Amino acid sequence: MKNFKPYFAVIFTSTQTENTEGYAEMADKMEFLAKQQEGFIGIESARNGVGITVSYWESIEAIKNWKANTKHVFAQQKGREQWYNWYNVRICKVEREYEFLRTEESDE
């Protein structure tokens, strides 16, 4: 872990209603907008019944600024009114990370 600097993860876990009209488009818009925010690092998302989206940020201040973004506030309200039955948000500090990547050599 060369020059690792701690960062923050926002873990958004949710279940959706049956009325998901417009959801995919809004999710794409929010991802595009988040990528333009100062302090944004990256995003990962998966949905199979329960959706989990994890966004990564340089600081708590960057997360607060994203939460207060007026377009994001609109999307949050639309989500509560139409798209989500339930959601949970967790904000975590990432102190350490590691990964594995299979290569042709590691298959031998």
Sequence and secondary structure as in RCSB ss.txt:
>XXXX:A:sequence
MKNFKPYFAVIFTSTQTENTEGYAEMADKMEFLAKQQEGFIGIESARNGVGITVSYWESIEAIKNWKANTKHVFA
QQKGREQWYNWYNVRICKVEREYEFLRTEESDE
>XXXX:A:secstr
 TT   EEEEEEEEEE S  TTHHHHHHHHHHHHHTSTTEEEEEEEESSSEEEEEEES HHHHHHHHH HHHHHH
HHHIIIIIEEEEEEEEEEE         HHHH 
